Amino acid sequence: MANIGCVINKTFKRPDKALIEKFRGVPVANIDDVVNGMSALPSSLRPVNSVPLLGPAFTVRVPAGDNLMYHKAMDLAEPGDIIVIDAGGYTERAIVGELMSTYCMERGVAGIVVYGAIRDKEPLEHLPFPVYYVATTPNGPYQNGPGEINTTISIGGVIIRPGDILTGDGDGVLVIQPEHAEEILQNAKKVGEHEDHLFADIRSTKKWERPFVDERLAAIHCEINE
């Protein structure tokens, strides 16, 4: 029988690097607009600095406060991977710190997302390496296991498979399924182009036509006094 809850998958299919790079610089909010707001990880995840996040997901699942499997993941992840850790949102023991983040950065890992706690927040703020986290604590982790590497995980109800594309900026982190990436990208670019036109119109006319506002107010019979 398979050892449920304690498994390491060393290999998985990664998307083409050229496909991933097409999302470089595309605002996460624009992408979110075209996936019906259903692919963003929880808002409790925040960036420790302003370094953008982009790459294929290298998934890790750990018990609350334990980072044994993350230690193994650091040695297995390939350059460009994003290590995304489902730590159950537990915040009383740090899963990630400065030393581990530095090791990942030097190995070419493209970032870390941990649904849990970090420590060494101030040094991480100055590291040219993206880390997303829920909370900080000085408490260190256990290293007992079990856990899983490169299995399908869920964070805040959002499914993440090994090889899914993760992109993040100051607004948060989004998951993109590679099989839908090209369509999502084109639609997100259209959102950006539409907003560029709106910005230009606002700057030139000082107006923004939004008929739905008055239409909705009329529909709810809002009293407006002159």
Buried (B, 14 or more C-beta within 10 A) or exposed (E): EEEEEEBBEEEBEBBEEEBBEBBEEBBBBBBBBBBEEEBBBBEBBEBBBEBBBBBBBBBBBBBBBBBBBBBBBBEBBBEBBBBBBBBBBBBEBBBBBBEBBBEBBEEEBBBBBBBBBBBBBEBBEEBEBBBBBBBBBEEEBEEEBBBBBBBEBEBEEBEBBBBBBBBBBEBBBBBBBBEEBEEBBEBBBEBBEEBEEEEEEEEEEEEEEEEEEEEEEEEEEEEEEE
